[in-house]
Amino acid sequence: MRIISGTHKGRTIKVAPGLPVRPTTDFAKEALFNILNNRVDYEGLQVLDLFCGTGNISFEFASRGAKVTGVDMHFKCVSFVQSEAQKLKLDSISVIKADVFKFVSQKGKGYDLVFADPPYDTDQYPNLHKSIIENGFLNEGGLLIIEHSKKTNFEGAELFTETREYGNVNFSFFHM
């Protein structure tokens, strides 16, 4: 896993073995951040990374100047992201150990951007999308991005704007 841009550009992070994750590919991550480069100012951006796993997306945002809160239910993932953030001196990353679906079912703090990468086999996509919007996780003008497989379709969902496809990875965008 490598960081594409920002203060830690080119840094490679060796993922600990045994983590229950499916990291976003470098190809898809680079495409996503190329889109975001034209839409957001990273400096001071408040980001919520749901199902943060290895921290792949969190590290990329933090390297570019964003303040990131990652959420994952797996202790090993949370520990890994905390440890790597400390090694990289990325104080702008904090991680919460929690079941994401329960986390977003409660009233939340608003973020400028929410990125969610749930397991592709979940049937909770509609609930996740709805909970993030209804429970105040997005600031006015905020952006929600959900990574998913081709099987999931958000067309017609509240605040949906578009889906971009990169191989087996799809990103659906929602604008508050």
JOWONOR-V978578 format. One record per residue. N is the residue number from 1. RES is the residue in three letters. PHI is phi in whole degrees, 0 to 359 (NA if undefined). BURIAL is b if it has 9 or more other ideal C-beta (glycine too) atoms within 8 Angstrom, else e. Layout:
# JOWONOR-V978578
n=N res=RES phi=PHI burial=BURIAL
n=N res=RES phi=PHI burial=BURIAL
This chain:
# JOWONOR-V978578
n=1 res=MET phi=NA burial=b
n=2 res=ARG phi=231 burial=e
n=3 res=ILE phi=268 burial=b
n=4 res=ILE phi=281 burial=b
n=5 res=SER phi=211 burial=e
n=6 res=GLY phi=94 burial=b
n=7 res=THR phi=295 burial=e
n=8 res=HIS phi=247 burial=b
n=9 res=LYS phi=309 burial=b
n=10 res=GLY phi=87 burial=e
n=11 res=ARG phi=292 burial=b
n=12 res=THR phi=255 burial=e
n=13 res=ILE phi=246 burial=b
n=14 res=LYS phi=278 burial=e
n=15 res=VAL phi=284 burial=b
n=16 res=ALA phi=297 burial=e
n=17 res=PRO phi=291 burial=e
n=18 res=GLY phi=85 burial=e
n=19 res=LEU phi=282 burial=b
n=20 res=PRO phi=278 burial=e
n=21 res=VAL phi=225 burial=e
n=22 res=ARG phi=224 burial=e
n=23 res=PRO phi=298 burial=b
n=24 res=THR phi=298 burial=b
n=25 res=THR phi=295 burial=b
n=26 res=ASP phi=301 burial=e
n=27 res=PHE phi=301 burial=e
n=28 res=ALA phi=291 burial=b
n=29 res=LYS phi=297 burial=b
n=30 res=GLU phi=297 burial=b
n=31 res=ALA phi=297 burial=b
n=32 res=LEU phi=300 burial=b
n=33 res=PHE phi=289 burial=b
n=34 res=ASN phi=295 burial=e
n=35 res=ILE phi=294 burial=b
n=36 res=LEU phi=295 burial=b
n=37 res=ASN phi=305 burial=e
n=38 res=ASN phi=268 burial=e
n=39 res=ARG phi=241 burial=e
n=40 res=VAL phi=227 burial=b
n=41 res=ASP phi=259 burial=e
n=42 res=TYR phi=291 burial=b
n=43 res=GLU phi=299 burial=e
n=44 res=GLY phi=79 burial=e
n=45 res=LEU phi=299 burial=b
n=46 res=GLN phi=268 burial=b
n=47 res=VAL phi=241 burial=b
n=48 res=LEU phi=247 burial=b
n=49 res=ASP phi=252 burial=b
n=50 res=LEU phi=271 burial=b
n=51 res=PHE phi=61 burial=b
n=52 res=CYS phi=293 burial=b
n=53 res=GLY phi=55 burial=b
n=54 res=THR phi=281 burial=b
n=55 res=GLY phi=85 burial=b
n=56 res=ASN phi=313 burial=b
n=57 res=ILE phi=286 burial=b
n=58 res=SER phi=302 burial=b
n=59 res=PHE phi=297 burial=b
n=60 res=GLU phi=296 burial=b
n=61 res=PHE phi=297 burial=b
n=62 res=ALA phi=297 burial=b
n=63 res=SER phi=299 burial=b
n=64 res=ARG phi=266 burial=b
n=65 res=GLY phi=108 burial=b
n=66 res=ALA phi=277 burial=b
n=67 res=LYS phi=260 burial=b
n=68 res=VAL phi=238 burial=b
n=69 res=THR phi=246 burial=b
n=70 res=GLY phi=259 burial=b
n=71 res=VAL phi=227 burial=b
n=72 res=ASP phi=207 burial=b
n=73 res=MET phi=270 burial=e
n=74 res=HIS phi=267 burial=b
n=75 res=PHE phi=304 burial=e
n=76 res=LYS phi=296 burial=b
n=77 res=CYS phi=293 burial=b
n=78 res=VAL phi=300 burial=b
n=79 res=SER phi=298 burial=e
n=80 res=PHE phi=299 burial=b
n=81 res=VAL phi=296 burial=b
n=82 res=GLN phi=300 burial=b
n=83 res=SER phi=297 burial=e
n=84 res=GLU phi=293 burial=b
n=85 res=ALA phi=299 burial=b
n=86 res=GLN phi=294 burial=e
n=87 res=LYS phi=301 burial=e
n=88 res=LEU phi=275 burial=b
n=89 res=LYS phi=56 burial=e
n=90 res=LEU phi=261 burial=b
n=91 res=ASP phi=291 burial=e
n=92 res=SER phi=277 burial=e
n=93 res=ILE phi=249 burial=b
n=94 res=SER phi=235 burial=e
n=95 res=VAL phi=230 burial=b
n=96 res=ILE phi=244 burial=b
n=97 res=LYS phi=272 burial=e
n=98 res=ALA phi=196 burial=b
n=99 res=ASP phi=288 burial=e
n=100 res=VAL phi=301 burial=b
n=101 res=PHE phi=296 burial=b
n=102 res=LYS phi=288 burial=e
n=103 res=PHE phi=304 burial=b
n=104 res=VAL phi=278 burial=b
n=105 res=SER phi=277 burial=e
n=106 res=GLN phi=252 burial=e
n=107 res=LYS phi=300 burial=e
n=108 res=GLY phi=236 burial=b
n=109 res=LYS phi=283 burial=e
n=110 res=GLY phi=285 burial=b
n=111 res=TYR phi=236 burial=b
n=112 res=ASP phi=283 burial=b
n=113 res=LEU phi=215 burial=b
n=114 res=VAL phi=241 burial=b
n=115 res=PHE phi=245 burial=b
n=116 res=ALA phi=233 burial=b
n=117 res=ASP phi=230 burial=b
n=118 res=PRO phi=288 burial=b
n=119 res=PRO phi=306 burial=e
n=120 res=TYR phi=300 burial=b
n=121 res=ASP phi=272 burial=e
n=122 res=THR phi=288 burial=e
n=123 res=ASP phi=256 burial=e
n=124 res=GLN phi=264 burial=e
n=125 res=TYR phi=306 burial=b
n=126 res=PRO phi=298 burial=e
n=127 res=ASN phi=293 burial=e
n=128 res=LEU phi=298 burial=b
n=129 res=HIS phi=304 burial=b
n=130 res=LYS phi=295 burial=b
n=131 res=SER phi=296 burial=b
n=132 res=ILE phi=300 burial=b
n=133 res=ILE phi=288 burial=b
n=134 res=GLU phi=289 burial=e
n=135 res=ASN phi=261 burial=b
n=136 res=GLY phi=79 burial=e
n=137 res=PHE phi=279 burial=b
n=138 res=LEU phi=249 burial=b
n=139 res=ASN phi=290 burial=b
n=140 res=GLU phi=303 burial=e
n=141 res=GLY phi=82 burial=e
n=142 res=GLY phi=287 burial=b
n=143 res=LEU phi=237 burial=b
n=144 res=LEU phi=249 burial=b
n=145 res=ILE phi=234 burial=b
n=146 res=ILE phi=244 burial=b
n=147 res=GLU phi=272 burial=b
n=148 res=HIS phi=201 burial=b
n=149 res=SER phi=275 burial=e
n=150 res=LYS phi=295 burial=e
n=151 res=LYS phi=292 burial=e
n=152 res=THR phi=265 burial=b
n=153 res=ASN phi=228 burial=e
n=154 res=PHE phi=258 burial=b
n=155 res=GLU phi=306 burial=e
n=156 res=GLY phi=90 burial=e
n=157 res=ALA phi=285 burial=b
n=158 res=GLU phi=305 burial=e
n=159 res=LEU phi=69 burial=b
n=160 res=PHE phi=297 burial=b
n=161 res=THR phi=242 burial=e
n=162 res=GLU phi=191 burial=e
n=163 res=THR phi=234 burial=b
n=164 res=ARG phi=243 burial=b
n=165 res=GLU phi=246 burial=e
n=166 res=TYR phi=225 burial=b
n=167 res=GLY phi=66 burial=e
n=168 res=ASN phi=273 burial=e
n=169 res=VAL phi=258 burial=b
n=170 res=ASN phi=238 burial=b
n=171 res=PHE phi=241 burial=b
n=172 res=SER phi=257 burial=b
n=173 res=PHE phi=250 burial=b
n=174 res=PHE phi=228 burial=b
n=175 res=HIS phi=240 burial=b
n=176 res=MET phi=283 burial=b
